[in-house]
Amino acid sequence: MKGDTGREVVVIGGGVAGTSLLLQLVRTLAGRRPPHPVRSVRVVDPRPAGWGLAFGDEDPLLLCNSAAELNSLLADRPGDFVDHLRAQGRPGSAKDCVPRARMAEYCADRAAWAREQAGRSGITVEHVRASAETIGTEADGGGHRVRLSTGQELYADDVVVCTGVQRPRVPRGFAEFRHHPRYLDSPYPASRIRQGLRPRSRVLVLGSHQSATDAALLLCRDGHRATLSSPSGKLPAVRESLAAPLRAYPPLERISRLDPADPYLEDRLVRCVVEAVRLHDRRPLRRQVSRACDPVQRLREETALAEAGACAWPDVIVPLIERVIELAPELPAGRLEELSAKFAGLTDRYATALARVNARRLLAHFDSGMLRLARPYPRAVSFEGGLWHVERSGAAPETYDYVVNATGFERPVLHWDREGTALHLDGAPAGGTAVGRLEADLRVRREPGAAAQRVWVVGVGTHVRIPFANHLRNVVRQAGQVADRLTEPVPDSTFSGISAIRPMSSGGRLS
């Protein structure tokens, strides 16, 4: 620790995870008398608070995939986002999927409140507009040096890595075209599509899940003709929204108590889910989903089921995710990957299902002829004469003006350098080693048995330990857990109890 007046904390990433950590950290410290265990917090992110890749897009077509009631930044105040929306005069209910920009605005508002509240308590909060590249350990074990894209280094006693996804996946057959001017490596931000394409273009969208449906909606709205193509050829299922469960589900509670070594674990997981759905609705699960072979017809039938209130399975998704998260750390090495692979198809269709409103929009574009789904996935592609030439097995060759990659993003992985003295945040250094596990408290170790670093991971980067690492309620709980660790008092210091905190200027209250 530099000096004796509190630790210096660096938070890498200013999106949902980083803002939640900052907010919960300041909220805990604000009621204490000095000296505080934390004297400064620097949030490192080139973008404004909240305006990252996940939520930082102003296009109203891009909706949160979960209901507003699930999107609080505070673990102990699940209604905080809804309170913010109401304070801002935003219409809608707690079950609505709101535009993603509302979430970014909420993060920015709460980050501003945290800075103001911290200042009143004598704690410095600074937003550093840069990207972090490495986290180095000082030779005397006294802290860390965070190297930035600007060449600057920040000293930190504690570092919390809250970076989300950044690097688009490279779809099969398109590695050599990653920098082609007619190839968009991601549909985000939406302005790339609004401003970068010639009017009435023909566009091949690679993918058929969440990112691809976003791309299709943006393209068709702007008058382009879009074709979706993916190896699976499947579209997501449909639900009203991903909302908080309506009731407790005892069958799901059994999941976290299952034997991780049980060879029939997969079957027992499925049984728990089926029993939970039956508790909510006596109709067989097979009648709550479409069995149509054609993906568009399946989308049509499942949209009708959602509109009729004839499917109960969406209500078990959140508790299912959270019970699996509890079970995962107990699984033997490699077992989590096995389960993830086995249930990938169900996860892709149901855990990340479409909100009904977007399903209806997609169907309208399919019906108008502006959107189509082409199978199988391209086996060969080239660019000649100003056009993309695409070949599929058993189909006539096709041409397109643009290709949009909407296959998703690589999950972030930290890497130790060859000497084990620095963590790299963006790619593997020569001779480096990936951080393949985290401790229960989400801290990083160089190797099993080594002392844990004062480096924590919160959010998507915890996927090496936790499935559904982007589940927002879990991210917020992680941020609260780490904030609690950071607020542990320094030796020989005493603090008063936590008192109520002043209301925020937006009209919400944190207390």
Order of alpha helices (4+ residues) and beta strands (2+ residues): beta-alpha-beta-alpha-alpha-beta-beta-beta-beta-beta-beta-alpha-beta-alpha-beta-beta-alpha-alpha-alpha-alpha-alpha-beta-alpha-beta-beta-beta-beta-beta-beta-beta-beta-beta-beta-alpha
